[in-house]
Amino acid sequence: MRSEGFKESEGFPKRIRIKRDKEFEKVIKKGEKKVGFRVVIYRLRENGSSLKFGIRVGKNVRKAVNRNRIKRILREILRKNKEKFSSQEKILIIYKSSDEDVTTEELQKEIFDLLR
């Protein structure tokens, strides 16, 4: 059930998520890799595919609460900026740092610095 004022374009629907391990592996093997301080980004451009995002946060972030918080932050960054990506891309973001007190602004700046 949707609340009042919710727009479909504002969500992060399952159809734009990379969900299968095979898809993750394909993006990692064939995609372009960019390494930052906190994240590693893989970007794969494929003709005939649609825009998809994948997010992974490792167990080096000790508590599940903090891992889930970081995943929510990453989804929010991608949701707000999905129009900046090509419609034929698959983007995989792997959070590799053990830094649990990261802010949305810090992560957003790092991601878009790497994607330039």
Backbone as a printed PyTorch tensor [residue, N CA C, xyz], in Angstrom:
tensor([[[  0.8400,  -1.1770,   0.0000],
         [  0.0000,   0.0000,   0.0000],
         [  0.8850,   1.2410,   0.0000]],

        [[  0.6100,   2.1580,  -0.8690],
         [  1.4140,   3.3650,  -0.9850],
         [  0.8310,   4.4850,  -0.1430]],

        [[  1.7360,   5.3040,   0.3780],
         [  1.2740,   6.4500,   1.1400],
         [  0.9700,   7.5950,   0.1800]],

        [[  0.2950,   8.5930,   0.6610],
         [ -0.0390,   9.7590,  -0.1400],
         [  1.2300,  10.4700,  -0.5900]],

        [[  1.2470,  10.9120,  -1.8170],
         [  2.3750,  11.6850,  -2.3140],
         [  3.5490,  10.8570,  -2.8120]],

        [[  3.4650,   9.5330,  -2.7370],
         [  4.5530,   8.6830,  -3.2040],
         [  4.4930,   8.5820,  -4.7180]],

        [[  5.6430,   8.7580,  -5.3630],
         [  5.7270,   8.6290,  -6.8170],
         [  6.5720,   7.4200,  -7.1440]],

        [[  6.1820,   6.6850,  -8.1670],
         [  6.9270,   5.4920,  -8.5840],
         [  8.3620,   5.8440,  -8.9460]],

        [[  8.5850,   7.0030,  -9.5590],
         [  9.9210,   7.3790, -10.0010],
         [ 10.8630,   7.6650,  -8.8340]],

        [[ 10.3230,   7.8300,  -7.6400],
         [ 11.1640,   8.1310,  -6.4810],
         [ 11.6660,   6.8760,  -5.7840]],

        [[ 11.1880,   5.7250,  -6.1480],
         [ 11.5700,   4.4940,  -5.4750],
         [ 12.8610,   3.8990,  -6.0230]],

        [[ 13.2390,   2.7820,  -5.4540],
         [ 14.3810,   1.9890,  -5.9120],
         [ 13.8500,   0.5870,  -6.1720]],

        [[ 13.0760,   0.4280,  -7.2640],
         [ 12.3620,  -0.8290,  -7.4920],
         [ 13.2980,  -1.9930,  -7.7820]],

        [[ 12.7820,  -3.1900,  -7.5990],
         [ 13.5820,  -4.3930,  -7.7950],
         [ 14.0210,  -4.5700,  -9.2400]],

        [[ 13.2930,  -4.0130, -10.1890],
         [ 13.6490,  -4.1930, -11.5960],
         [ 14.9520,  -3.4770, -11.9570]],

        [[ 15.4180,  -2.5370, -11.1470],
         [ 16.6900,  -1.8700, -11.4480],
         [ 17.8150,  -2.3660, -10.5370]],

        [[ 17.5830,  -3.4560,  -9.8150],
         [ 18.6120,  -4.0060,  -8.9320],
         [ 19.2810,  -5.2160,  -9.5660]],

        [[ 20.5670,  -5.3410,  -9.3410],
         [ 21.2740,  -6.5630,  -9.6990],
         [ 21.0850,  -7.5000,  -8.5140]],

        [[ 20.4730,  -8.6520,  -8.7660],
         [ 20.1210,  -9.5400,  -7.6630],
         [ 20.8580, -10.8730,  -7.6880]],

        [[ 21.1900, -11.3650,  -8.8540],
         [ 21.7800, -12.6950,  -8.9760],
         [ 23.3060, -12.6350,  -8.9370]],

        [[ 23.9050, -13.6650,  -8.3420],
         [ 25.3600, -13.7510,  -8.2710],
         [ 25.9930, -13.7670,  -9.6530]],

        [[ 25.3310, -14.3910, -10.6190],
         [ 25.8600, -14.4230, -11.9870],
         [ 25.9930, -13.0090, -12.5550]],

        [[ 24.9890, -12.1830, -12.2940],
         [ 25.0360, -10.8010, -12.7730],
         [ 26.1700, -10.0340, -12.0920]],

        [[ 26.3310, -10.2310, -10.7750],
         [ 27.4190,  -9.5830, -10.0450],
         [ 28.7670, -10.0010, -10.6370]],

        [[ 28.9370, -11.3070, -10.8610],
         [ 30.1990, -11.8160, -11.4000],
         [ 30.4850, -11.2640, -12.7920]],

        [[ 29.4600, -11.1650, -13.6180],
         [ 29.6270, -10.6450, -14.9690],
         [ 30.1040,  -9.1950, -14.9390]],

        [[ 29.4960,  -8.3870, -14.0890],
         [ 29.8830,  -6.9760, -13.9790],
         [ 31.3160,  -6.8730, -13.4620]],

        [[ 31.6840,  -7.7130, -12.5020],
         [ 33.0360,  -7.6760, -11.9440],
         [ 34.0620,  -8.1010, -12.9940]],

        [[ 33.7750,  -9.1540, -13.7500],
         [ 34.7400,  -9.6670, -14.7310],
         [ 34.8900,  -8.7720, -15.9500]],

        [[ 33.7790,  -8.2460, -16.4630],
         [ 33.8120,  -7.5060, -17.7230],
         [ 33.7900,  -5.9900, -17.5550]],

        [[ 33.4550,  -5.5200, -16.3600],
         [ 33.2640,  -4.0930, -16.1580],
         [ 34.5510,  -3.3290, -15.8880]],

        [[ 34.4270,  -2.0220, -16.0080],
         [ 35.5150,  -1.0990, -15.7060],
         [ 35.5500,  -0.8850, -14.1970]],

        [[ 36.7380,  -0.9600, -13.6010],
         [ 36.8780,  -0.8910, -12.1470],
         [ 37.4820,   0.4410, -11.7320]],

        [[ 36.8780,   1.0640, -10.7220],
         [ 37.3940,   2.2950, -10.1060],
         [ 37.4860,   2.0630,  -8.6080]],

        [[ 38.6370,   2.3640,  -8.0250],
         [ 38.8540,   2.1200,  -6.6010],
         [ 38.9890,   3.4520,  -5.8760]],

        [[ 38.2100,   3.6110,  -4.8140],
         [ 38.2740,   4.7900,  -3.9810],
         [ 38.6920,   4.4200,  -2.5640]],

        [[ 38.6020,   5.3820,  -1.6750],
         [ 38.9780,   5.1660,  -0.2820],
         [ 38.0150,   4.2080,   0.4190]],

        [[ 36.7170,   4.3930,   0.1940],
         [ 35.7070,   3.5670,   0.8640],
         [ 35.0140,   2.5700,  -0.0520]],

        [[ 34.9350,   2.8780,  -1.3390],
         [ 34.1580,   2.0400,  -2.2560],
         [ 34.9730,   1.6100,  -3.4740]],

        [[ 34.5360,   0.4930,  -4.0460],
         [ 35.0240,   0.0380,  -5.3410],
         [ 33.8010,   0.0370,  -6.2520]],

        [[ 33.9410,   0.6290,  -7.4350],
         [ 32.8180,   0.7220,  -8.3610],
         [ 33.1700,  -0.0100,  -9.6450]],

        [[ 32.2690,  -0.8800, -10.0610],
         [ 32.3890,  -1.5610, -11.3450],
         [ 31.2780,  -1.0310, -12.2320]],

        [[ 31.6420,  -0.7010, -13.4830],
         [ 30.6790,  -0.1370, -14.4200],
         [ 30.7700,  -0.9070, -15.7280]],

        [[ 29.6490,  -1.4730, -16.1500],
         [ 29.6030,  -2.2540, -17.3780],
         [ 28.5360,  -1.6640, -18.2910]],

        [[ 28.9560,  -1.3070, -19.4980],
         [ 28.0100,  -0.7980, -20.4960],
         [ 27.6810,  -1.9380, -21.4570]],

        [[ 26.3840,  -2.2250, -21.6140],
         [ 25.9260,  -3.2940, -22.4970],
         [ 24.7950,  -2.7870, -23.3670]],

        [[ 24.9080,  -3.0220, -24.6620],
         [ 23.8090,  -2.6710, -25.5560],
         [ 22.6550,  -3.6360, -25.3260]],

        [[ 21.4600,  -3.1010, -25.3290],
         [ 20.2790,  -3.9310, -25.1660],
         [ 19.8930,  -4.2170, -23.7280]],

        [[ 20.6780,  -3.7650, -22.7600],
         [ 20.3090,  -3.9910, -21.3570],
         [ 19.7330,  -2.7070, -20.7810]],

        [[ 19.1720,  -2.8030, -19.6060],
         [ 18.6090,  -1.6270, -18.9480],
         [ 19.4910,  -1.2420, -17.7570]],

        [[ 19.2680,  -0.0630, -17.2440],
         [ 20.0350,   0.4370, -16.1050],
         [ 19.7770,  -0.4250, -14.8770]],

        [[ 20.8630,  -0.9140, -14.2590],
         [ 20.7400,  -1.7190, -13.0410],
         [ 21.8590,  -1.3530, -12.0830]],

        [[ 21.5490,  -1.4660, -10.7990],
         [ 22.5110,  -1.1790,  -9.7370],
         [ 22.6450,  -2.3820,  -8.8160]],

        [[ 23.8570,  -2.5960,  -8.3280],
         [ 24.1060,  -3.6200,  -7.3280],
         [ 24.8810,  -3.0080,  -6.1740]],

        [[ 24.5820,  -3.4500,  -4.9700],
         [ 25.2370,  -2.9180,  -3.7710],
         [ 25.6890,  -4.0880,  -2.9200]],

        [[ 26.9250,  -4.0190,  -2.4540],
         [ 27.4460,  -5.0170,  -1.5250],
         [ 28.1850,  -4.2800,  -0.4060]],

        [[ 27.9360,  -4.7100,   0.8110],
         [ 28.6520,  -4.1880,   1.9740],
         [ 29.1960,  -5.3950,   2.7180]],

        [[ 30.5260,  -5.4460,   2.8750],
         [ 31.1740,  -6.6070,   3.4740],
         [ 31.0220,  -6.6750,   4.9820]],

        [[ 31.4140,  -7.8170,   5.5190],
         [ 31.3250,  -8.0510,   6.9590],
         [ 32.4030,  -7.3080,   7.7390]],

        [[ 33.2820,  -6.5740,   7.0210],
         [ 34.2520,  -5.7610,   7.7390],
         [ 33.5550,  -4.6170,   8.4780]],

        [[ 32.3250,  -4.2890,   8.0910],
         [ 31.4640,  -3.4240,   8.8970],
         [ 30.7820,  -4.3850,   9.8540]],

        [[ 31.2070,  -4.3800,  11.0950],
         [ 30.9140,  -5.4600,  12.0450],
         [ 29.4340,  -5.7090,  12.3320]],

        [[ 28.6840,  -4.6630,  12.6140],
         [ 27.2970,  -4.8570,  13.0460],
         [ 26.3380,  -4.7550,  11.8670]],

        [[ 25.3540,  -5.6460,  11.8400],
         [ 24.3670,  -5.6780,  10.7580],
         [ 23.6050,  -4.3600,  10.6630]],

        [[ 23.3600,  -3.7230,  11.7870],
         [ 22.6530,  -2.4420,  11.7990],
         [ 23.4240,  -1.4160,  10.9700]],

        [[ 24.7320,  -1.3930,  11.1460],
         [ 25.5600,  -0.4350,  10.4120],
         [ 25.6800,  -0.8150,   8.9350]],

        [[ 25.7790,  -2.1150,   8.6270],
         [ 25.8050,  -2.5480,   7.2240],
         [ 24.5170,  -2.1410,   6.5150]],

        [[ 23.3930,  -2.3550,   7.1670],
         [ 22.1040,  -1.9930,   6.5750],
         [ 21.9660,  -0.4890,   6.4050]],

        [[ 22.4830,   0.2780,   7.3400],
         [ 22.4580,   1.7370,   7.2310],
         [ 23.2510,   2.2000,   6.0140]],

        [[ 24.4120,   1.6150,   5.8110],
         [ 25.2480,   1.9860,   4.6670],
         [ 24.5450,   1.6020,   3.3650]],

        [[ 23.8930,   0.4410,   3.3340],
         [ 23.1480,   0.0410,   2.1360],
         [ 22.0070,   1.0150,   1.8560]],

        [[ 21.3180,   1.4600,   2.8980],
         [ 20.2370,   2.4400,   2.7080],
         [ 20.7750,   3.7520,   2.1580]],

        [[ 21.9300,   4.1840,   2.6640],
         [ 22.5500,   5.4190,   2.1720],
         [ 22.9130,   5.2710,   0.6990]],

        [[ 23.5320,   4.1480,   0.3240],
         [ 23.9220,   3.9290,  -1.0650],
         [ 22.6990,   3.8740,  -1.9830]],

        [[ 21.6410,   3.1850,  -1.5540],
         [ 20.4190,   3.1390,  -2.3610],
         [ 19.8290,   4.5290,  -2.5450]],

        [[ 19.8500,   5.3290,  -1.5080],
         [ 19.3070,   6.6850,  -1.5840],
         [ 20.1110,   7.5370,  -2.5690]],

        [[ 21.4360,   7.4250,  -2.5250],
         [ 22.2920,   8.1690,  -3.4560],
         [ 21.9660,   7.7590,  -4.8950]],

        [[ 21.8670,   6.4640,  -5.1450],
         [ 21.5740,   5.9830,  -6.4930],
         [ 20.1630,   6.3600,  -6.9290]],

        [[ 19.2190,   6.2830,  -6.0190],
         [ 17.8290,   6.6190,  -6.3410],
         [ 17.7000,   8.0760,  -6.7680]],

        [[ 18.3420,   8.9620,  -6.0250],
         [ 18.2330,  10.3890,  -6.3220],
         [ 18.9800,  10.7930,  -7.5850]],

        [[ 19.9480,   9.9910,  -7.9970],
         [ 20.8000,  10.3770,  -9.1150],
         [ 20.7410,   9.4120, -10.2870]],

        [[ 19.7200,   8.5620, -10.3610],
         [ 19.7000,   7.5460, -11.4120],
         [ 19.5780,   8.1400, -12.8120]],

        [[ 19.0800,   9.3540, -12.9560],
         [ 18.9860,   9.9760, -14.2780],
         [ 20.3560,  10.3990, -14.8130]],

        [[ 21.3780,  10.4110, -13.9700],
         [ 22.7300,  10.7730, -14.3960],
         [ 23.4680,   9.6170, -15.0620]],

        [[ 22.8910,   8.4260, -15.0280],
         [ 23.5200,   7.2470, -15.5940],
         [ 22.9050,   6.9040, -16.9420]],

        [[ 23.6950,   6.2550, -17.7800],
         [ 23.2070,   5.7920, -19.0720],
         [ 22.1830,   4.6850, -18.8600]],

        [[ 21.2170,   4.5860, -19.7640],
         [ 20.1770,   3.5680, -19.6100],
         [ 20.6810,   2.1680, -19.9480]],

        [[ 21.9050,   2.0260, -20.4250],
         [ 22.4400,   0.7150, -20.7930],
         [ 23.6450,   0.3460, -19.9380]],

        [[ 23.5930,   0.7070, -18.6660],
         [ 24.7110,   0.4510, -17.7550],
         [ 24.2970,  -0.4660, -16.6180]],

        [[ 25.2940,  -1.1670, -16.1140],
         [ 25.1470,  -1.8960, -14.8620],
         [ 26.2390,  -1.3670, -13.9480]],

        [[ 25.8420,  -0.8650, -12.7830],
         [ 26.7530,  -0.2730, -11.8230],
         [ 26.7520,  -1.1370, -10.5660]],

        [[ 27.9310,  -1.5270, -10.1240],
         [ 28.0760,  -2.3060,  -8.9020],
         [ 28.9350,  -1.5080,  -7.9270]],

        [[ 28.4140,  -1.2600,  -6.7330],
         [ 29.1530,  -0.5270,  -5.7070],
         [ 29.4210,  -1.4730,  -4.5430]],

        [[ 30.7040,  -1.6360,  -4.2320],
         [ 31.1090,  -2.4810,  -3.1180],
         [ 31.7390,  -1.5920,  -2.0660]],

        [[ 31.1430,  -1.5690,  -0.8830],
         [ 31.6670,  -0.7840,   0.2290],
         [ 32.7200,  -1.6280,   0.9240]],

        [[ 33.9790,  -1.1810,   0.8890],
         [ 35.0820,  -2.0040,   1.3850],
         [ 35.6810,  -1.4990,   2.6940]],

        [[ 35.3360,  -0.3180,   3.0990],
         [ 35.9060,   0.2790,   4.2970],
         [ 35.2530,  -0.2880,   5.5570]],

        [[ 35.9550,  -0.2130,   6.6580],
         [ 35.3490,  -0.6060,   7.9270],
         [ 34.8040,   0.6140,   8.6610]],

        [[ 34.8720,   1.7770,   8.0240],
         [ 34.3560,   3.0280,   8.5820],
         [ 32.8320,   2.9600,   8.6530]],

        [[ 32.2780,   2.9570,   9.8530],
         [ 30.8320,   2.8190,  10.0360],
         [ 30.1210,   4.1560,  10.2010]],

        [[ 30.8680,   5.2260,  10.4350],
         [ 30.2630,   6.5380,  10.6920],
         [ 30.3210,   7.4410,   9.4690]],

        [[ 30.1460,   6.8730,   8.3020],
         [ 30.2200,   7.6350,   7.0660],
         [ 28.9010,   8.3780,   6.8490]],

        [[ 28.9730,   9.5570,   6.2510],
         [ 27.7670,  10.3370,   5.9810],
         [ 27.3740,  10.1990,   4.5170]],

        [[ 26.1430,  10.5560,   4.2310],
         [ 25.6320,  10.5090,   2.8680],
         [ 26.4530,  11.4120,   1.9520]],

        [[ 26.7730,  12.5960,   2.4180],
         [ 27.5200,  13.5580,   1.6050],
         [ 28.9040,  13.0360,   1.2490]],

        [[ 29.5880,  12.4170,   2.2250],
         [ 30.9290,  11.8720,   1.9740],
         [ 30.8750,  10.7610,   0.9260]],

        [[ 29.9230,   9.8600,   1.0840],
         [ 29.7990,   8.7520,   0.1310],
         [ 29.4080,   9.2470,  -1.2510]],

        [[ 28.4850,  10.1770,  -1.3140],
         [ 28.0480,  10.7020,  -2.6030],
         [ 29.1980,  11.3830,  -3.3320]],

        [[ 29.9800,  12.1690,  -2.6200],
         [ 31.1170,  12.8530,  -3.2360],
         [ 32.1150,  11.8320,  -3.7710]],

        [[ 32.4310,  10.8120,  -2.9930],
         [ 33.3930,   9.8030,  -3.4310],
         [ 32.8890,   9.0320,  -4.6490]],

        [[ 31.6300,   8.6490,  -4.6450],
         [ 31.0700,   7.8870,  -5.7610],
         [ 31.1220,   8.6890,  -7.0490]],

        [[ 30.6980,   9.9440,  -7.0010],
         [ 30.6610,  10.7290,  -8.2300],
         [ 32.0380,  11.2260,  -8.6620]],

        [[ 32.9860,  11.3250,  -7.7320],
         [ 34.3690,  11.5910,  -8.1310],
         [ 34.9210,  10.4050,  -8.9110]],

        [[ 34.5960,   9.1850,  -8.4710],
         [ 35.0750,   7.9840,  -9.1640],
         [ 34.3980,   7.7730, -10.5150]],

        [[ 33.1420,   8.1660, -10.6410],
         [ 32.4020,   7.9260, -11.8760],
         [ 32.6820,   8.9570, -12.9590]],

        [[ 33.4030,  10.0040, -12.6670],
         [ 33.7270,  11.0100, -13.6970],
         [ 34.6490,  10.4710, -14.7310]]])
